[in-house]
Amino acid sequence: MAEWTKKSWQKFEALQQPKWPDAADYEKAVGTIAKLPPLVFAGEIRAMKEELAAASRGEAFLLMGGDCSEAFDNCTAPAIRETLKVILQMAVVLSYAGGKPVVKVGRMAGQYAKPRSADLETIDGVSLPSYRGDMVNSPGFTEAERIPDAQRMVQGYHLSAATMNILRAFTKGGYGSLERVHAWNNEFVKASPMGRNYERLGKSMNQALNFMRVVGIDTNTPQFNQAQFYTSHEALLMGYEEALTRQDSITNEWYDCSAHLVWIGDRTRQLDGAHVEFLSGVKNPIGMKVGPNHDLDVIRALAQKLNPENEAGRLTFITRFGKSIEDHLPGLVRMVKKEGINVVWCCDPMHGNTYTAETGHKTRNFNDILEEIQCFFEIHWAEGSIPGGVHFEMTGQNVTECTGGGRNIVDKNLGENYQTNCDPRLNAEQSLELAFQISEMIRQ
């Protein structure tokens, strides 16, 4: 077997790559990024892997959430804060009501590229290159806006760095303190049943913190006034990921320093493909999406390729089955148990439940999402396995992109505040409602 290098992926077929029109400009862009500082650090990545190892044993729970596809013009302090706020809220509900520490991971600071099912998009008889995320081209439907531009990767790096800066400031500078659980409640959520439930939980937490102080426990420590928060995105644009792959000065191992966790999509996890080759050599925790069209022998071989030492916390299976979950998940779980594969099981209940509403909006229904999560837990319990986490596309904005939930958004409401450039997201109220539901499952 040829020795792995951060460039060895170039000998393999790389799917879902943009057709960059200017090769010299592309090389200039990735060369620029290769000289810039890493976005995350090897020590942080190793710490995350330890937390994920705990999740694989049922000693913690993984919560991944954020935009389907981040937008450049949404890289503002208020937008980042609102999404972070909801993830922190969900984590508080899951940890306090569910009784387990939560590994908090945002689809943030790099989720600027998206795979697409077709190279072209056709509207009213006009065909243009598909929108592949702001790091590649623009969502506007004109020829100029849809031409891939490699310099957008450089812009994506700088906006990712700005996002990381804001996330670190919020989570380490007091905003993530458990004293602030009430302040995290979004204005439009407060009046809802979920908002009131959250307020009651916050009061209970305050009482617990006060009791700790009364009996002499110091709550002025990082465990109480800071939050550990990690970032993730799909490792899709191979040149970008290679450019941010750096050798750790302590261990001499290679880490993809574009994010703490990077995942490989259902469309790019070919055993002999460039994405699998690349991710097999970096030491980050790796996520792998698994949809209905999987082959158990291939999944087994992928696990061996991506995690040859069968290291706990290295590999997370993010399952996305939709209504076919009962047909596909049990066999997958049995194979993993039989082979003794170390994996964190994480449920993505979003992608398999997408449909087009009568209004023409792509959407997902809250009850379908909840049903897949419930099936996920029940199947793992029945098979003697550990349901280790959930993966949501969500936002802190008051959007109307998914139907159902406490406000019972229906199809005709979708146009009221439908903002996504790609897939529909849960709003803060729907996300919080799911967190309360999942906390009940974690406790069992």
C-alpha positions in Angstrom: 0.0 0.0 0.0 1.4 3.4 -0.9 2.3 5.7 2.0 -0.3 8.3 2.9 0.5 12.0 2.4 -1.8 15.0 2.4 -1.5 15.0 -1.3 -2.0 11.3 -2.0 -5.8 11.9 -2.6 -4.8 13.5 -5.9 -4.2 10.0 -7.3 -7.8 9.0 -6.8 -11.1 10.2 -8.3 -12.5 13.1 -6.4 -16.3 13.5 -6.9 -18.4 16.6 -6.3 -15.6 19.0 -7.1 -16.4 22.2 -8.9 -15.2 22.7 -12.4 -12.8 25.6 -11.6 -12.5 27.6 -14.9 -9.0 29.0 -14.1 -6.4 26.4 -13.0 -3.8 29.0 -12.2 -6.2 31.0 -10.0 -7.2 27.8 -8.2 -3.6 27.0 -7.4 -3.0 30.5 -6.2 -6.1 30.3 -3.9 -5.1 27.0 -2.3 -1.5 28.2 -2.0 -2.7 31.3 -0.2 -4.7 29.2 2.3 -1.8 26.9 2.9 0.3 29.8 4.2 -2.5 31.0 6.6 -2.8 29.9 10.3 -4.8 26.9 11.2 -8.4 27.4 12.2 -8.3 24.9 15.0 -5.5 23.1 16.8 -4.4 19.5 17.3 -4.8 19.6 21.1 -8.4 20.7 20.7 -9.0 17.9 18.2 -7.5 15.3 20.6 -9.7 16.6 23.4 -12.8 16.2 21.2 -11.8 12.7 20.3 -11.8 11.8 24.0 -15.2 13.2 24.5 -16.5 11.3 21.5 -15.0 8.1 22.9 -17.1 8.7 26.0 -20.2 9.1 23.8 -19.4 5.8 22.1 -19.6 4.1 25.5 -22.8 5.8 26.5 -21.1 8.2 29.0 -21.8 11.3 27.0 -24.1 12.5 24.2 -23.2 14.1 20.9 -25.2 17.2 19.7 -24.3 18.5 16.2 -26.2 21.4 14.8 -26.1 24.4 12.5 -26.7 25.6 9.0 -27.2 23.3 6.0 -24.9 25.6 4.1 -23.5 28.7 5.8 -23.8 32.0 3.8 -21.1 34.6 3.6 -23.5 37.4 4.3 -24.7 35.7 7.5 -21.2 35.8 9.1 -22.2 38.4 11.7 -21.9 38.4 15.4 -25.7 38.4 16.0 -26.3 35.5 13.6 -23.4 33.4 15.0 -24.6 34.2 18.6 -28.2 33.2 17.9 -27.2 29.8 16.5 -24.7 29.2 19.3 -27.3 30.3 21.8 -29.8 27.6 20.6 -27.1 24.9 20.6 -26.2 25.9 24.2 -29.9 25.8 25.2 -30.3 22.3 23.7 -27.1 21.1 25.4 -28.4 22.4 28.8 -31.7 20.6 28.3 -29.9 17.4 27.2 -27.3 17.4 30.0 -29.5 18.6 32.9 -32.7 16.9 32.0 -31.1 13.9 30.3 -28.4 13.4 32.9 -25.3 13.1 30.6 -22.5 15.5 29.5 -23.0 16.8 26.0 -20.4 17.1 23.3 -21.4 20.4 21.6 -20.6 20.6 17.9 -21.6 23.3 15.5 -21.9 23.0 11.7 -20.1 26.3 11.7 -16.9 28.1 10.6 -16.5 26.2 7.4 -19.8 24.6 6.2 -19.7 26.7 3.1 -19.7 24.0 0.4 -22.4 21.5 -0.5 -22.6 18.4 -2.7 -25.3 18.4 -5.3 -27.2 15.7 -7.1 -26.7 17.3 -10.5 -24.0 19.6 -12.1 -26.7 21.8 -13.7 -29.8 23.5 -12.3 -32.6 24.3 -14.8 -35.2 27.0 -14.2 -37.7 28.1 -16.9 -35.7 26.3 -19.5 -32.4 28.0 -18.5 -29.6 25.6 -17.3 -26.7 26.9 -15.2 -24.1 25.3 -12.9 -25.7 24.2 -9.6 -25.1 26.3 -6.5 -22.4 24.5 -4.5 -22.2 26.7 -1.5 -20.8 30.2 -1.0 -17.2 28.9 -1.0 -17.7 28.0 -4.7 -20.3 30.2 -6.3 -23.4 32.4 -5.6 -27.0 31.2 -5.1 -28.2 34.0 -7.5 -29.4 32.4 -10.8 -27.3 34.3 -13.4 -24.4 32.9 -15.4 -21.9 35.2 -13.7 -23.0 34.3 -10.2 -22.9 30.6 -10.9 -19.3 30.5 -12.3 -17.1 28.7 -9.7 -14.5 31.2 -8.3 -11.5 29.7 -6.4 -10.9 33.0 -4.6 -14.2 32.4 -2.7 -12.3 29.6 -0.9 -9.9 32.3 0.5 -12.9 34.4 1.5 -14.4 31.4 3.1 -11.3 30.8 5.1 -11.3 34.4 6.4 -15.0 34.2 7.4 -14.4 30.9 9.1 -11.6 32.5 11.1 -13.9 35.3 12.0 -16.6 32.9 13.1 -14.1 30.9 15.2 -13.0 34.1 16.9 -16.6 35.0 17.8 -17.3 31.4 19.0 -14.2 31.4 21.2 -15.0 34.8 22.6 -18.6 33.8 23.5 -17.9 30.4 24.9 -14.7 31.3 26.9 -15.6 34.9 27.8 -18.5 34.3 30.1 -21.4 34.0 27.6 -21.3 30.2 28.0 -21.7 30.5 31.8 -24.4 28.4 33.3 -25.4 31.5 35.2 -26.7 32.8 31.8 -29.2 30.0 31.0 -32.1 32.5 31.1 -30.3 35.0 28.9 -30.1 32.3 26.1 -33.9 32.2 25.7 -34.7 33.8 22.3 -37.3 36.5 22.5 -39.6 34.8 20.1 -39.3 31.5 22.0 -40.0 32.9 25.5 -43.7 33.0 25.1 -44.0 29.5 23.7 -44.6 26.3 25.7 -41.0 25.2 25.1 -39.7 28.6 26.2 -41.7 28.3 29.4 -40.4 24.8 30.0 -36.9 26.0 29.5 -37.4 28.9 31.9 -38.5 26.4 34.6 -35.5 24.2 33.9 -33.3 27.3 34.2 -34.8 28.1 37.6 -34.1 24.6 38.7 -30.5 24.9 37.6 -30.1 28.2 39.5 -31.3 26.5 42.6 -28.8 23.7 42.1 -26.0 26.2 41.6 -27.0 28.2 44.7 -27.1 25.0 46.8 -23.5 24.2 45.6 -22.4 27.6 46.8 -24.1 27.2 50.1 -22.3 24.0 50.8 -19.0 25.5 49.8 -18.5 24.3 46.3 -16.7 26.9 44.1 -18.8 27.6 41.0 -16.3 30.2 39.7 -14.5 27.6 37.6 -14.3 26.9 33.8 -16.7 23.9 34.2 -19.4 26.4 35.3 -18.6 29.6 33.4 -17.2 28.4 30.1 -18.5 26.0 27.4 -16.4 23.6 25.3 -17.6 24.0 21.8 -16.3 22.3 18.7 -16.8 22.9 14.9 -17.5 20.6 12.0 -18.2 20.6 8.3 -18.3 18.2 5.4 -14.8 17.8 4.0 -15.8 18.3 0.4 -13.4 20.7 -1.4 -10.3 18.7 -1.4 -7.9 21.5 -2.2 -9.2 23.6 0.7 -8.9 20.6 3.2 -5.4 19.8 2.0 -4.3 23.4 2.4 -5.4 23.4 6.0 -3.8 20.0 6.9 -0.9 20.6 9.2 1.7 18.4 11.0 1.4 18.6 14.8 4.7 19.7 16.3 4.1 17.5 19.4 3.1 14.2 17.9 4.2 14.7 14.2 0.8 13.4 13.2 -1.3 15.2 10.5 -4.5 17.0 11.4 -7.0 18.7 9.1 -7.1 22.0 10.9 -10.1 23.4 9.1 -12.4 22.0 11.8 -12.3 19.7 14.8 -14.5 17.1 13.2 -14.8 16.6 9.5 -17.3 14.3 7.8 -17.6 12.5 4.6 -21.0 12.5 2.8 -23.1 9.8 1.4 -22.2 10.9 -2.1 -18.4 10.9 -1.6 -17.6 7.9 0.6 -16.3 5.6 -2.2 -13.8 3.1 -0.9 -11.4 3.9 -3.7 -12.3 7.6 -3.8 -10.2 10.7 -3.0 -12.2 11.8 0.0 -11.8 8.4 1.8 -8.1 8.4 1.0 -7.6 11.8 2.4 -9.6 11.3 5.6 -7.9 8.0 6.3 -4.6 9.8 7.0 -5.7 12.8 9.2 -6.1 12.2 12.9 -9.3 14.2 13.4 -12.5 12.5 14.5 -14.3 11.5 11.2 -18.0 11.5 10.6 -19.5 9.3 7.8 -23.0 9.8 6.5 -24.8 6.5 5.9 -28.0 6.5 3.9 -30.4 3.8 2.6 -28.2 2.9 -0.4 -25.4 1.4 1.5 -23.7 -2.0 1.3 -22.7 -3.6 4.6 -19.5 -5.1 3.1 -18.5 -1.6 1.9 -19.3 0.0 5.2 -17.2 -2.6 7.0 -14.3 -1.9 4.6 -14.7 1.8 5.1 -14.5 1.5 8.9 -11.3 -0.5 8.5 -9.8 2.0 6.1 -10.8 5.1 8.1 -10.1 3.6 11.6 -7.6 0.7 11.2 -6.7 0.8 14.9 -10.4 0.7 15.8 -9.9 3.7 18.1 -12.8 4.8 20.2 -14.0 8.4 19.3 -12.3 8.3 15.9 -15.4 7.3 13.8 -19.0 8.5 13.9 -21.7 7.0 11.8 -24.3 9.6 11.0 -27.3 7.7 9.8 -29.9 9.3 7.5 -32.7 6.9 6.6 -36.0 8.8 6.9 -39.0 6.5 6.9 -36.9 3.5 5.9 -34.9 3.5 9.2 -36.5 0.3 10.4 -35.5 -1.5 7.1 -31.8 -0.4 7.2 -30.6 0.5 10.7 -31.0 -2.9 12.5 -28.8 -4.8 10.0 -26.2 -2.0 10.1 -26.1 -2.1 13.9 -25.8 -5.9 14.0 -22.9 -5.9 11.6 -21.1 -3.3 13.6 -21.6 -5.2 16.8 -20.6 -8.5 15.2 -17.4 -7.0 13.9 -16.6 -5.1 17.1 -16.3 -1.8 15.3 -15.9 1.2 17.6 -18.3 3.9 16.5 -20.4 6.7 17.8 -24.0 6.3 16.5 -25.5 9.6 15.5 -28.9 10.2 14.0 -29.4 12.7 11.2 -33.3 12.8 11.0 -33.3 15.7 8.5 -32.1 14.5 5.1 -34.2 11.5 4.8 -37.4 13.4 5.6 -37.3 16.2 2.9 -40.2 16.8 0.7 -41.6 19.5 -1.5 -44.7 21.3 -0.1 -47.6 22.4 -2.3 -46.2 25.9 -2.1 -43.1 24.7 -3.9 -40.8 25.0 -0.8 -38.5 22.2 0.1 -39.4 21.4 3.7 -39.3 18.8 6.5 -42.0 17.9 9.0 -41.3 18.1 12.7 -43.2 14.9 13.5 -41.3 13.0 10.8 -38.0 14.2 12.4 -39.1 13.2 15.9 -40.3 9.8 14.7 -37.0 9.0 13.1 -35.2 9.9 16.3 -37.5 7.7 18.4 -37.0 4.8 16.0 -33.2 5.4 16.2 -33.2 5.1 20.0 -35.6 2.1 20.0 -33.6 0.1 17.5 -30.4 0.7 19.4 -32.0 -0.4 22.6 -33.5 -3.5 21.0 -30.1 -4.4 19.5 -28.1 -3.7 22.7 -26.3 -0.8 21.1 -25.8 2.8 22.2 -27.6 5.7 20.6 -24.8 8.3 20.9 -26.0 11.5 19.3 -28.1 13.6 17.0 -27.3 15.8 14.0 -29.6 18.7 13.1 -29.8 21.4 10.5 -31.1 24.3 12.6 -30.7 28.1 13.1 -31.3 30.6 15.8 -33.3 32.7 13.4 -37.2 32.7 13.6 -37.5 31.0 10.2 -40.4 29.1 8.8 -38.7 26.3 6.9 -39.8 23.1 8.6 -43.5 22.4 9.2 -45.0 21.3 12.5 -43.7 21.9 16.1 -45.3 23.9 18.9 -46.5 26.7 16.6 -47.8 24.1 14.1 -46.2 25.7 11.0 -48.2 24.5 8.0 -47.3 24.6 4.3 -49.0 27.9 3.7 -46.8 29.5 6.4 -43.5 28.5 4.8 -43.2 31.6 2.7 -43.4 33.9 5.8 -39.7 33.7 6.6 -38.1 31.1 4.4 -34.4 32.1 4.3 -32.3 29.1 3.5 -30.1 28.9 0.4 -30.2 25.1 0.4 -32.0 22.8 2.8 -34.8 23.7 5.3 -33.7 24.2 9.0 -35.4 23.9 12.3 -36.0 27.2 14.1 -35.0 27.8 17.7 -38.4 26.8 19.1 -38.5 23.6 17.1 -34.9 22.8 18.1 -35.7 23.3 21.8 -38.8 21.2 21.6 -36.7 18.3 20.1 -34.1 18.7 22.9 -36.8 18.2 25.6 -38.1 15.1 23.7 -34.6 13.6 23.3 -33.7 14.3 27.0 -36.5 11.9 27.9 -35.0 9.2 25.7 -31.5 9.7 27.1 -32.8 9.2 30.6 -34.2 5.7 29.8 
